[in-house]
Amino acid sequence: MTRRIVIECGVAETRAALLDDDRVWKFWFGPARGDETADHFPRAGRRFAGRVKAVDRALNAVFVDIGDDRDSYLALTKGNTPHLVEGAMIETEIKSPPRQQKGAVLRFIGPAQGDAAPGRTAPFPDAAVEAVEALGGEDCEIVIDEGAASRVLQSVGFGDVRHETHPASLFETAGVDAELSAAFDRLVPLPGGGRIIIDEAQALTAIDVDTAGLNAASPARLREKIGLAAARGAVRQVSLRNIGGHVVIDFPALTGETQRRRFAEKVKTEIAKIDGAGAASFSKSGLFSFTAPHGALSLLDRFCEPAESFPVRGARLTLEAVAKRAIRTLETRLRAQPAARFRLASGAALGAYLAAAPAWRARLNERFGGRFEFAIDNDLEERRFDLAEQ
């Protein structure tokens, strides 16, 4: 199996993907190189200074403000109790990041040093380095679109690094963009017919299996065939979407103890492809469940907020996600057409967000010169943009 990591060092964000035999397996998203200190997403392992907001003896826990919109949870122990009083500033490490409206779970490091305020603390590794480490790239070929970043990766010990650029983005040329767009869909078709339906909730992720369109020699064989296809598809989607926590799959019912035992072993083999997965078993009612590591926000939690219907039912892209998409679209066109000039027009809300990110404009100028302009178009919806060649 050939493992490859593709990294785009954009002016607004760094994007990376892990591919196994040219099939996308996992994504990573982080700040643009140079913006690392402004990246406050609470990933597992990152350190945050926090202020104790409340001590709950009944729950044997404290709630901590780490600069996120949600109160984080820290269990009381004999070792940390003397330091955890209301108003105290403490240093913590993220054990488990937030999920929807539920805050992060923390580990206590010690009292905060100096004049700490709630928020992420050092170290702040280079975004490209963090991407490779997070995707397990020690034995991978690494393809990256920025020469300076490739040299940084080599300097810290990653040997198989190649600097490569194309008129289109690396994500597009490697087929990653298409996989990313599909990873927001609730319905996932399976090879040969059938589909799975994925619903993320705060407590767990439920995956239903639909046999529609799939045929087999017998009903029993059909159920096993769709079940195995669904297991493979579900495992890949859990990885792609960065789904963590408790996952429950409703497979088609199987008849016969021998068939159920054989199927269970095959499903557990698929689950083992997710590093750190555990507690895999069938319940008496026939539901299969397992746990997946929850080290970072899922795609939906990271890029969406409650709304009507885009990109999925009940959610829309955040303003930040739309802004980065607009900048990425402009950047791609500037690279593909080195003699052209472009005008990026946006609705009022998106225009205000872009105006508040001068570093992105400065990096565009540095890379492409002044071949672009930003404008607010009040005829566009607040979060829409339009890119036109001038």
VENJO-V882239 format. One record per residue. N is the residue number from 1. RES is the residue in one small letter. SS is DSSP state (A for helix, B for strand, O for the rest). PSI is psi in whole degrees, -180 to 180 (none if undefined). Layout:
BEGIN
n;res;ss;psi
N;RES;SS;PSI
N;RES;SS;PSI
END
This chain:
BEGIN
n;res;ss;psi
1;m;O;127
2;t;O;123
3;r;B;133
4;r;B;140
5;i;B;129
6;v;B;128
7;i;B;128
8;e;B;122
9;c;B;81
10;g;O;169
11;v;O;-19
12;a;O;-25
13;e;B;162
14;t;B;130
15;r;B;141
16;a;B;154
17;a;B;142
18;l;B;127
19;l;B;133
20;d;B;118
21;d;O;47
22;d;O;13
23;r;B;125
24;v;B;133
25;w;B;-33
26;k;B;149
27;f;B;158
28;w;B;138
29;f;B;135
30;g;B;-172
31;p;B;162
32;a;O;149
33;r;O;126
34;g;O;-17
35;d;O;16
36;e;A;-38
37;t;A;-14
38;a;A;-1
39;d;O;107
40;h;O;21
41;f;O;130
42;p;O;78
43;r;O;154
44;a;O;135
45;g;O;-19
46;r;O;151
47;r;B;142
48;f;B;140
49;a;B;141
50;g;B;155
51;r;B;128
52;v;B;120
53;k;B;-37
54;a;B;145
55;v;B;124
56;d;B;100
57;r;O;-31
58;a;O;-39
59;l;O;-8
60;n;O;47
61;a;B;165
62;v;B;156
63;f;B;133
64;v;B;137
65;d;B;113
66;i;O;17
67;g;O;2
68;d;O;170
69;d;O;-11
70;r;O;142
71;d;O;131
72;s;B;160
73;y;B;133
74;l;B;122
75;a;B;142
76;l;O;137
77;t;O;171
78;k;O;-34
79;g;O;-31
80;n;O;-14
81;t;A;-42
82;p;A;-23
83;h;A;-12
84;l;O;83
85;v;O;154
86;e;O;131
87;g;O;-12
88;a;O;143
89;m;B;129
90;i;B;160
91;e;B;134
92;t;B;168
93;e;B;142
94;i;B;119
95;k;B;-44
96;s;B;128
97;p;O;172
98;p;O;161
99;r;B;114
100;q;O;-120
101;q;O;0
102;k;B;129
103;g;O;175
104;a;O;157
105;v;B;131
106;l;B;160
107;r;B;135
108;f;B;129
109;i;B;-48
110;g;B;-178
111;p;B;145
112;a;O;145
113;q;O;143
114;g;O;-151
115;d;O;58
116;a;O;147
117;a;O;157
118;p;O;132
119;g;B;175
120;r;B;146
121;t;O;168
122;a;O;156
123;p;O;158
124;f;O;86
125;p;O;157
126;d;O;138
127;a;A;-40
128;a;A;-41
129;v;A;-45
130;e;A;-38
131;a;A;-48
132;v;A;-43
133;e;A;-41
134;a;A;-32
135;l;O;4
136;g;O;50
137;g;A;20
138;e;A;-36
139;d;A;25
140;c;O;152
141;e;B;136
142;i;B;125
143;v;B;124
144;i;B;148
145;d;O;14
146;e;O;126
147;g;A;-43
148;a;A;-40
149;a;A;-37
150;s;A;-37
151;r;A;-36
152;v;A;-44
153;l;A;-42
154;q;A;-36
155;s;A;-24
156;v;O;7
157;g;O;1
158;f;O;117
159;g;O;-41
160;d;O;73
161;v;B;132
162;r;B;127
163;h;B;124
164;e;O;133
165;t;O;154
166;h;O;161
167;p;O;-41
168;a;O;169
169;s;O;159
170;l;A;-37
171;f;A;-37
172;e;A;-45
173;t;A;-29
174;a;O;1
175;g;O;13
176;v;A;-37
177;d;A;-42
178;a;A;-41
179;e;A;-38
180;l;A;-44
181;s;A;-43
182;a;A;-24
183;a;O;-7
184;f;O;-9
185;d;O;142
186;r;O;-35
187;l;B;130
188;v;B;113
189;p;B;149
190;l;O;150
191;p;O;132
192;g;O;-5
193;g;O;165
194;g;O;173
195;r;B;164
196;i;B;151
197;i;B;123
198;i;B;125
199;d;B;115
200;e;B;131
201;a;O;174
202;q;O;-38
203;a;O;-33
204;l;O;172
205;t;B;126
206;a;B;133
207;i;B;119
208;d;B;151
209;v;B;127
210;d;B;124
211;t;O;4
212;a;O;128
213;g;O;0
214;l;O;137
215;n;O;152
216;a;O;172
217;a;O;-27
218;s;O;159
219;p;A;-39
220;a;A;-43
221;r;A;-36
222;l;A;-45
223;r;A;-40
224;e;A;-40
225;k;A;-48
226;i;A;-33
227;g;A;-45
228;l;A;-40
229;a;A;-39
230;a;A;-38
231;a;A;-45
232;r;A;-45
233;g;A;-40
234;a;A;-43
235;v;A;-43
236;r;A;-40
237;q;A;-37
238;v;A;-41
239;s;A;-48
240;l;A;-44
241;r;O;-2
242;n;O;41
243;i;O;129
244;g;O;171
245;g;B;-149
246;h;B;125
247;v;B;130
248;v;B;130
249;i;B;129
250;d;B;90
251;f;O;159
252;p;O;143
253;a;O;137
254;l;O;148
255;t;O;139
256;g;O;131
257;e;A;-38
258;t;A;-44
259;q;A;-42
260;r;A;-41
261;r;A;-43
262;r;A;-43
263;f;A;-42
264;a;A;-40
265;e;A;-40
266;k;A;-39
267;v;A;-43
268;k;A;-32
269;t;A;-39
270;e;A;-44
271;i;A;-34
272;a;O;-13
273;k;O;-16
274;i;O;114
275;d;O;127
276;g;O;0
277;a;O;149
278;g;B;-176
279;a;B;44
280;a;B;125
281;s;B;161
282;f;B;139
283;s;O;170
284;k;O;-28
285;s;O;-5
286;g;O;-1
287;l;O;137
288;f;B;134
289;s;B;153
290;f;B;168
291;t;B;143
292;a;B;147
293;p;O;141
294;h;O;78
295;g;O;-16
296;a;O;168
297;l;O;145
298;s;O;167
299;l;A;-43
300;l;A;-44
301;d;A;-35
302;r;A;-41
303;f;A;-4
304;c;B;162
305;e;B;158
306;p;B;132
307;a;O;-160
308;e;O;-68
309;s;O;11
310;f;O;128
311;p;O;-8
312;v;B;168
313;r;O;127
314;g;O;8
315;a;B;152
316;r;B;161
317;l;B;142
318;t;O;163
319;l;A;-38
320;e;A;-44
321;a;A;-40
322;v;A;-41
323;a;A;-44
324;k;A;-34
325;r;A;-42
326;a;A;-46
327;i;A;-41
328;r;A;-40
329;t;A;-45
330;l;A;-45
331;e;A;-42
332;t;A;-43
333;r;A;-40
334;l;A;-39
335;r;A;-39
336;a;A;-29
337;q;O;81
338;p;O;-10
339;a;O;0
340;a;O;159
341;r;O;148
342;f;B;153
343;r;B;120
344;l;B;105
345;a;B;142
346;s;B;160
347;g;O;172
348;a;A;-48
349;a;A;-44
350;l;A;-40
351;g;A;-40
352;a;A;-38
353;y;A;-44
354;l;A;-37
355;a;A;-26
356;a;O;6
357;a;O;66
358;p;A;-24
359;a;A;-33
360;w;A;-45
361;r;A;-40
362;a;A;-40
363;r;A;-36
364;l;A;-44
365;n;A;-43
366;e;A;-39
367;r;A;-36
368;f;A;-1
369;g;O;-174
370;g;O;50
371;r;O;27
372;f;B;162
373;e;B;152
374;f;B;145
375;a;B;149
376;i;B;130
377;d;O;107
378;n;O;-9
379;d;O;-16
380;l;O;149
381;e;O;156
382;e;O;-33
383;r;O;14
384;r;O;156
385;f;B;160
386;d;B;129
387;l;B;122
388;a;B;142
389;e;B;137
390;q;O;none
END
